[in-house]
Amino acid sequence: MDTVPDAGWRLAATYATLPDPLHEAVRPATYPGATAVTVNAPLALDLGLDPDRLAGATGAAWFAGGTLPPGARPLAMAYAGHQFGHFTMLGDGRALLLGEQVAPDGRRWDIHLKGSGRTRFARGGDGRAALGPMLREHLMGEAMHGLGIPTTRALAVLATGEPVQREEPLPGALLVRVAASHLRVGTVQYAAATGRRDLLEALVAYVDARHPHAVGERPVDRLIDGVLERQAALVAAWMAAGFVHGVMNTDNVALSGETIDYGPCAFLDGHDPSRTFSSIDRHGRYAYGQQPAVTQWNLARLVEAVLPLLDDDADRALAAGNAHLGTFPARYAAHRLAILRRRLGLVDADDGDGSLADAFLAGLATAEIDHHMAWLDLLRLDRDQEPRVLVGSRWSEWIARWRTRRLRDPALVENARVILAASVPRVIPRNHRVEEALAGAVRGHWEPWRRLLAAVGRPFVDDPGHAGLMEPPSPRESACHRTFCGT
């Protein structure tokens, strides 16, 4: 017998109250044979939902059977985007917002379907999704969450029981995605592109209420300041973790500061600032080392969209916008240094910490040393073990400098050891591991995928049983981004 009447649903639909040009009501496609292949039980419980109900026939019917969760008002969200620098009007072509779940702690979370059928924004697509990419989005979201990096997450993945046609027929799937919101820089760009000031003002007021920020007297100033701060923190975390998003179009920049859209993305193997993970990024626009600069460019597009709200005078509006944007480099630098201090096991601040961190990263780039093994070597050195990749005279000099810096205040040494151990991830989903796990799952062999998913969910555990996941990359080039990373 069910013990939770509606599985705990407390759905609101505040986005649906915005003017119609920003969304369109759409019923999701039905998949009579759909079944849940994975349910994120910890996330479900955080949302106040019953994971057992979500995993059963009732859950499949809510997401893929046409009954809908109580309170759902499905709609496709409109947004625009600069895709590889070129502006275009977009929208949810194969995705729907069901509503916002109000969790037991009062926080509001979007419940979003991906692979739910065609909408008027489909642009020729079939509106469907394949199992491999949806499982990959779930896996990568949990890896980022485990690393403490803000991210969208999967509540569930359902197999639809129907094939989707790509280069070959593939098993179909439906992703149930959770986010603080699905508002994007591109959402604001869409409102601005309509030429309707009332629509832009309504959206900015909505963002101000949905993602409140204390700095700024007006909603537009608070929006800009909040997004600048959250994006600076997010990209600094990406860089420290060696994460390459791959497609940083403005429609993939969430106003909430969460990582969204795990298309062609990956964690670095060798530390290479020019590394890309999109087969169409031939000029390296979204390379690993370009991510901070691209973020600032994307934020300039946000400011550009709201210039009419900054001031009625075009010159004053531009000056105000540039004043906002001018704060981004310092914000990013502050977040970057704070994260790198923790990763270097430093408790207090010193004026030389920036150059110490820069020398470490420069050394990794010069020889393309494995990004993650290098950070693990600091943990090994802290435990008086021999390093594996930080070897040679160049590194001997840097290690001596690092040790001297950490011993400057003996009273802080133990705290520094705790900080270092807690900040170095033990489990990173290597490209070849992800590829192997997904290939197996698509064929019905689930154990490698489940093992990898369980491992990435607890990255700070010093567990020798997971040491193999941190091994150097496969000698062959991973084809992950070509095979399973597509949206």
C-alpha positions in Angstrom: 0.0 0.0 0.0 1.2 3.5 -0.8 2.2 5.4 2.3 2.6 8.8 0.7 -0.6 9.9 -1.0 0.9 11.8 -4.0 4.5 10.8 -3.4 5.0 14.2 -1.7 4.4 16.4 -4.7 4.1 20.1 -3.9 4.3 21.6 -7.4 3.9 25.3 -8.0 3.8 27.0 -11.4 5.1 30.5 -11.0 6.9 30.6 -14.3 3.6 30.0 -16.0 2.4 33.4 -14.7 4.8 35.2 -16.9 3.5 36.6 -20.3 3.0 34.0 -23.0 5.8 34.9 -25.3 8.2 33.4 -22.7 6.5 30.0 -22.8 4.0 27.7 -24.4 1.7 25.1 -22.8 2.5 21.7 -24.2 1.5 18.2 -23.2 4.4 15.8 -23.0 4.6 12.8 -25.3 3.3 9.5 -23.8 5.4 6.3 -23.8 3.2 3.4 -22.8 6.1 1.1 -22.3 8.2 3.4 -20.2 10.0 2.2 -17.1 12.4 3.8 -14.6 15.9 2.5 -15.1 17.3 4.7 -12.3 15.9 7.0 -9.6 18.0 9.3 -7.5 16.7 8.4 -4.1 18.8 10.9 -2.0 17.7 13.7 -4.3 14.1 12.6 -4.2 14.1 12.6 -0.4 15.6 16.0 -0.3 12.7 17.2 -2.5 10.2 15.6 -0.2 9.3 12.9 -2.7 8.9 9.2 -2.2 11.6 7.4 -4.4 9.7 4.1 -4.3 6.6 5.7 -5.9 8.8 7.4 -8.5 10.5 4.1 -9.4 7.2 2.2 -10.0 4.4 2.3 -12.5 2.9 5.4 -10.9 6.1 7.4 -11.4 6.4 6.2 -15.0 2.9 7.3 -15.7 3.6 10.8 -14.2 6.6 11.4 -16.4 5.8 9.4 -19.5 2.2 8.1 -19.3 0.2 11.2 -19.6 -1.2 11.4 -16.1 1.2 14.1 -14.9 2.2 14.8 -11.2 -0.4 16.7 -9.1 -0.1 20.4 -9.8 1.9 20.1 -13.0 1.4 22.7 -15.7 3.8 21.5 -18.5 5.2 24.2 -20.7 8.1 24.7 -23.1 10.3 27.7 -22.2 11.4 30.2 -24.8 15.0 31.5 -24.9 17.6 32.7 -27.3 21.3 32.1 -27.4 24.6 33.0 -28.9 25.7 29.6 -30.2 29.4 29.7 -31.0 29.1 33.5 -31.2 26.0 33.6 -33.5 22.7 34.8 -32.1 19.5 32.8 -32.7 16.1 32.4 -31.2 15.7 29.0 -29.5 13.6 27.3 -26.9 12.8 23.9 -25.4 12.5 21.9 -28.5 12.3 18.5 -26.7 11.9 19.5 -23.1 9.2 20.7 -20.8 9.0 22.4 -17.4 6.4 20.6 -15.3 6.6 23.1 -12.4 8.5 23.9 -9.3 8.7 21.5 -6.4 8.6 23.2 -3.0 11.0 21.1 -0.9 10.5 20.5 2.9 13.1 23.2 3.6 11.0 25.7 1.5 13.4 25.9 -1.4 11.9 25.7 -4.9 13.3 23.3 -7.6 12.3 23.0 -11.2 11.1 19.6 -12.4 12.0 19.4 -16.0 11.5 16.6 -18.6 14.0 16.1 -21.4 13.0 13.9 -24.4 9.3 14.7 -23.9 8.4 15.2 -27.5 8.4 18.0 -30.1 7.4 21.6 -29.4 7.2 24.6 -31.6 10.8 25.3 -30.8 12.0 21.9 -32.1 13.7 23.3 -35.2 13.4 20.0 -37.1 14.3 17.7 -34.2 12.2 14.7 -33.3 11.7 15.8 -29.7 13.2 12.6 -28.3 16.3 11.5 -26.4 18.5 8.5 -26.5 19.4 6.4 -23.4 23.2 6.9 -23.4 23.2 10.7 -23.3 20.5 10.8 -20.6 22.5 8.4 -18.4 25.6 10.4 -19.0 23.8 13.6 -17.9 22.8 11.8 -14.7 26.3 10.5 -14.1 28.0 13.9 -14.8 25.5 15.8 -12.6 26.2 13.5 -9.7 29.9 13.7 -10.2 29.8 17.5 -10.1 27.4 17.5 -7.1 29.8 15.2 -5.3 32.6 17.6 -6.0 30.6 20.4 -4.5 30.1 22.2 -7.8 26.6 23.7 -8.4 24.8 21.7 -11.0 21.5 20.5 -12.4 20.8 16.9 -11.4 18.7 14.0 -12.6 15.8 12.8 -10.5 15.2 9.8 -12.7 16.0 8.3 -16.1 13.2 6.3 -17.8 13.6 4.0 -20.7 10.8 4.8 -23.1 10.7 1.3 -24.7 10.8 3.0 -28.1 13.8 3.4 -30.4 15.1 6.8 -31.5 16.8 7.2 -34.9 20.3 8.8 -34.9 23.1 7.5 -37.0 21.6 4.1 -36.0 18.5 3.1 -33.9 19.2 3.7 -30.2 17.1 2.9 -27.1 14.9 5.9 -26.2 14.9 7.6 -22.8 13.4 10.4 -20.8 15.4 12.5 -18.3 13.7 14.1 -15.3 16.0 17.0 -14.5 16.1 19.1 -11.3 17.5 22.7 -11.1 17.2 25.7 -8.9 15.8 27.1 -12.2 16.1 26.7 -15.9 16.4 30.5 -16.4 19.4 31.3 -18.7 21.2 34.3 -20.1 19.4 33.3 -23.2 16.0 33.7 -21.5 16.8 37.4 -20.9 18.1 37.7 -24.4 14.9 36.3 -25.8 12.8 38.8 -23.8 15.0 41.7 -25.0 14.8 40.5 -28.6 11.0 40.8 -28.6 11.5 44.6 -28.2 8.9 44.6 -25.4 10.1 46.5 -22.4 7.2 45.2 -20.3 8.2 41.6 -21.0 11.8 42.3 -20.1 10.8 44.0 -16.8 8.5 41.2 -15.9 11.2 38.6 -16.4 13.8 40.6 -14.5 11.4 41.0 -11.6 10.7 37.2 -11.7 14.5 36.4 -11.6 14.9 38.9 -8.7 12.2 37.0 -6.8 13.4 33.5 -7.8 17.1 34.1 -7.1 17.3 37.0 -4.6 20.5 38.9 -4.3 21.3 41.5 -1.7 23.6 43.8 -3.8 21.8 46.5 -5.8 18.9 48.9 -5.2 16.9 47.8 -8.3 16.0 44.4 -9.6 18.1 44.8 -12.7 21.2 45.7 -10.7 20.6 42.8 -8.3 20.2 40.4 -11.3 23.4 41.4 -12.9 25.4 41.4 -9.7 24.0 38.1 -8.6 24.7 36.4 -11.9 28.2 37.8 -12.1 29.0 36.5 -8.7 27.5 33.1 -9.2 29.2 32.5 -12.6 32.6 33.7 -11.3 32.3 31.1 -8.5 31.1 28.4 -10.8 33.8 28.7 -13.5 36.5 29.0 -10.8 35.3 25.6 -9.5 35.3 24.2 -13.0 38.8 25.3 -13.6 40.1 23.8 -10.3 38.4 20.5 -11.0 39.7 20.3 -14.6 36.2 20.3 -16.0 35.6 21.4 -19.6 32.0 22.3 -20.4 32.4 22.1 -24.1 29.5 24.3 -25.3 29.3 27.5 -23.3 26.6 29.1 -25.5 24.5 31.8 -23.7 21.6 29.4 -23.6 23.8 27.1 -21.5 24.6 29.8 -18.9 22.2 29.4 -16.0 21.2 32.5 -14.0 21.2 30.3 -10.9 25.0 29.6 -11.3 24.5 25.9 -11.9 26.2 23.8 -14.5 23.6 23.0 -17.1 23.7 20.8 -20.2 26.2 17.9 -20.1 26.6 17.6 -23.9 30.2 17.5 -25.2 32.0 17.8 -21.8 34.6 16.0 -19.8 37.2 16.2 -17.1 40.8 16.8 -18.3 43.3 14.0 -18.4 46.6 15.9 -19.2 46.5 19.5 -18.1 46.1 21.3 -21.5 44.5 24.8 -21.6 43.7 24.3 -25.3 41.7 21.1 -24.8 38.2 21.0 -26.2 35.5 18.3 -26.0 33.2 19.2 -28.9 33.8 17.9 -32.3 32.4 21.1 -33.8 34.6 23.5 -31.7 37.3 23.5 -34.4 38.7 26.9 -33.3 38.9 26.2 -29.6 36.3 28.8 -28.6 35.2 26.8 -25.6 38.6 25.2 -24.7 39.4 24.6 -21.0 41.7 27.7 -20.7 39.2 29.9 -22.5 36.3 29.3 -20.0 36.8 32.4 -17.8 37.1 34.7 -20.8 34.1 33.1 -22.5 32.1 33.5 -19.3 32.8 37.2 -19.3 31.8 37.5 -22.9 28.5 35.7 -22.2 27.8 38.0 -19.2 28.4 40.9 -21.5 25.5 39.6 -23.6 23.3 39.5 -20.4 24.2 43.1 -19.6 23.6 44.1 -23.2 20.1 42.6 -23.0 19.1 44.7 -20.0 20.7 48.0 -21.0 17.3 49.6 -21.5 16.5 49.0 -17.8 19.8 50.4 -16.5 19.1 53.9 -17.8 16.9 55.6 -20.5 20.0 57.4 -21.7 22.0 55.0 -23.9 25.4 56.4 -22.9 24.6 56.2 -19.2 23.2 52.7 -19.6 26.3 51.5 -21.3 28.5 53.1 -18.7 26.5 51.4 -15.9 26.7 48.1 -17.7 30.4 48.3 -18.2 30.8 49.2 -14.5 29.1 45.9 -13.6 31.1 43.9 -16.1 34.3 45.4 -14.9 34.0 43.6 -11.6 34.0 40.1 -13.1 37.8 39.6 -13.3 38.3 40.4 -9.7 35.4 38.3 -8.6 36.7 35.3 -10.6 40.3 35.8 -9.4 39.1 35.9 -5.7 37.1 32.7 -6.1 39.9 31.0 -8.0 42.5 31.8 -5.4 40.3 30.7 -2.5 39.7 27.3 -4.2 43.3 26.8 -5.1 44.4 27.7 -1.5 42.2 24.9 -0.2 43.5 22.5 -2.8 47.0 23.3 -1.8 46.2 22.7 1.8 46.6 26.3 2.9 44.7 27.6 5.9 45.5 31.3 6.0 46.2 33.8 3.2 49.6 35.0 2.0 50.4 37.4 -0.7 52.6 34.8 -2.4 49.8 32.2 -2.7 48.7 33.3 -6.1 52.2 32.9 -7.6 52.6 29.5 -5.9 49.4 28.3 -7.4 50.2 29.7 -10.8 53.6 28.0 -10.8 51.9 24.7 -10.0 49.4 25.0 -12.9 52.1 26.3 -15.3 54.2 23.2 -14.5 51.2 20.9 -15.2 50.6 22.7 -18.6 54.2 22.6 -19.7 54.4 18.9 -19.7 50.6 18.2 -19.9 50.8 16.3 -16.6 47.7 14.5 -15.6 45.5 17.1 -13.8 44.0 14.9 -11.2 47.0 12.7 -10.5 48.9 15.9 -9.8 46.5 17.0 -7.1 46.6 13.5 -5.6 50.4 13.7 -5.4 50.0 16.6 -3.0 48.0 14.3 -0.8 50.7 11.7 -1.1 53.4 14.2 -0.3 51.4 15.3 2.8 51.5 11.7 3.9 55.2 11.3 3.3 54.7 9.1 0.3 56.5 9.4 -3.0 54.8 11.4 -5.8 53.9 9.7 -9.0 53.8 12.6 -11.5 55.4 15.5 -9.7 58.9 14.3 -10.2 62.1 15.9 -11.4 64.2 18.9 -10.4 61.6 21.4 -11.4 59.1 19.8 -9.1 61.6 19.4 -6.3 62.0 23.1 -6.2 58.3 23.8 -6.2 57.5 21.1 -3.6 60.2 22.6 -1.3 58.5 26.0 -1.7 55.1 24.5 -1.0 56.2 22.7 2.1 57.9 25.9 3.4 54.7 27.8 2.9 52.6 25.2 4.7 54.9 25.1 7.7 55.0 28.8 8.2 52.7 28.6 11.2 53.1 25.2 13.0 49.8 25.7 14.8 47.9 25.5 11.5 49.6 22.3 10.2 46.9 19.9 11.3 44.2 22.1 10.0 46.0 22.3 6.7 46.2 18.5 6.4 42.5 18.2 7.0 41.8 20.9 4.4 44.0 19.2 1.8 42.5 15.8 2.3 39.0 17.2 2.0 39.7 19.2 -1.1 41.4 16.7 -3.4 38.8 14.5 -5.1 39.4 10.8 -5.0 37.0 9.9 -7.8 36.8 11.5 -11.3 34.8 10.0 -14.1 37.5 9.5 -16.7 36.3 9.7 -20.3 37.1 6.1 -21.1 35.4 4.8 -17.9 32.3 6.8 -18.7 32.3 5.5 -22.3 32.6 1.9 -21.2 29.9 2.2 -18.6 27.4 3.8 -20.9 28.1 1.4 -23.7 27.4 -1.5 -21.3 24.3 0.1 -19.9 22.8 0.6 -23.4 23.4 -3.1 -24.1 21.7 -4.0 -20.8 24.9 -4.6 -18.7 24.3 -2.2 -15.9 26.9 -3.1 -13.3 29.8 -0.9 -14.6 27.5 2.2 -14.8 26.0 1.6 -11.4 29.4 1.2 -9.9 30.7 4.4 -11.5 27.6 6.3 -10.4 28.0 5.2 -6.8 31.7 6.1 -6.9 31.3 9.6 -8.2 28.7 10.4 -5.6 31.3 10.2 -2.9 34.5 11.8 -4.2 36.2 12.8 -1.0 36.3 9.3 0.5 39.9 7.9 0.7 38.7 4.5 -0.5 41.4 2.2 -2.0 38.6 0.2 -3.7 38.0 3.1 -6.0 41.6 3.9 -6.7 41.4 2.4 -10.2 39.0 5.2 -11.2 41.8 7.7 -10.7 44.3 5.8 -12.8 45.9 7.6 -15.8 43.8 7.8 -18.9 43.5 5.0 -21.5 46.3 5.2 -24.0 43.8 5.5 -26.8 41.9 8.8 -27.3 38.5 8.6 -25.7 35.6 8.9 -28.2 33.2 9.8 -25.4 32.3 13.2 -26.7 31.5 11.7 -30.2 29.5 8.7 -29.0 27.6 9.7 -25.9 28.0 13.4 -25.1 25.4 14.8 -27.5 22.3 16.5 -26.2 
